[in-house]
Amino acid sequence: FPATKLTIWSAKSDYKQRKYVGNIPGRVIEIKPQEGVVVLSGDGALLISTVELEGEIKTNASELIKSISDKLG
């Protein structure tokens, strides 16, 4: 996929943090349908809920991940 700007409109940084081996910031660790996507950060986990790809409408992060996964096969 070509590089595209992604805007995060809403997220929660107080998501319950579990211990992960190999904590790599940016790694998606959980997809929560209708709720969002849990991503590791340098300070724990972040639940990203509303996002917008450049030139598209705002959507739930879990729906965006699902659509990208479907395109990748």
C-alpha positions as CSV (number, residue, x, y, z in Angstrom):
1,F,0.0,0.0,0.0
2,P,1.3,3.5,-0.7
3,A,2.0,5.8,2.3
4,T,-1.3,7.4,3.4
5,K,-1.8,9.9,6.3
6,L,-3.8,8.4,9.2
7,T,-5.4,10.8,11.7
8,I,-6.4,9.4,15.1
9,W,-9.5,11.2,16.4
10,S,-10.1,9.3,19.6
11,A,-8.1,7.0,21.8
12,K,-7.8,6.0,25.5
13,S,-4.4,5.8,27.1
14,D,-5.8,4.3,30.3
15,Y,-6.4,0.9,28.7
16,K,-5.7,-2.0,31.1
17,Q,-2.0,-2.8,30.6
18,R,-0.9,-6.4,30.5
19,K,2.8,-7.5,30.3
20,Y,4.0,-8.2,26.8
21,V,7.2,-9.8,25.9
22,G,9.0,-7.8,23.2
23,N,7.0,-4.6,23.7
24,I,7.3,-3.0,20.3
25,P,5.5,0.4,20.0
26,G,3.0,0.4,17.1
27,R,2.3,-3.3,17.2
28,V,-1.4,-4.2,17.1
29,I,-2.1,-6.6,19.9
30,E,-5.9,-6.9,19.9
31,I,-8.8,-6.0,17.6
32,K,-12.0,-5.2,19.6
33,P,-15.0,-5.1,17.1
34,Q,-17.1,-2.0,17.4
35,E,-14.6,-0.7,20.1
36,G,-11.3,-0.2,18.4
37,V,-7.8,-1.5,18.1
38,V,-5.3,-2.0,21.0
39,V,-1.8,-0.9,20.0
40,L,1.4,-1.0,22.1
41,S,3.2,2.3,22.9
42,G,6.3,3.2,24.8
43,D,4.3,3.6,28.0
44,G,1.8,0.7,27.7
45,A,-1.2,0.1,25.5
46,L,-3.5,2.5,23.7
47,L,-7.1,1.7,22.6
48,I,-7.5,3.6,19.3
49,S,-11.2,4.0,18.5
50,T,-11.9,6.6,15.8
51,V,-9.5,7.1,12.8
52,E,-9.6,8.7,9.4
53,L,-7.5,7.8,6.3
54,E,-6.6,10.8,4.2
55,G,-9.4,11.5,1.7
56,E,-11.8,9.2,3.5
57,I,-14.5,9.5,6.2
58,K,-13.9,8.9,9.9
59,T,-14.4,5.2,10.9
60,N,-13.9,2.8,13.8
61,A,-10.3,1.6,13.9
62,S,-11.4,-2.0,14.1
63,E,-13.3,-1.6,10.8
64,L,-10.3,0.0,9.1
65,I,-8.1,-2.9,10.2
66,K,-10.7,-5.4,9.0
67,S,-10.9,-3.7,5.5
68,I,-7.1,-3.6,5.2
69,S,-6.9,-7.3,6.2
70,D,-9.5,-8.2,3.6
71,K,-7.5,-6.4,0.9
72,L,-4.3,-8.2,1.9
73,G,-6.0,-11.6,1.8
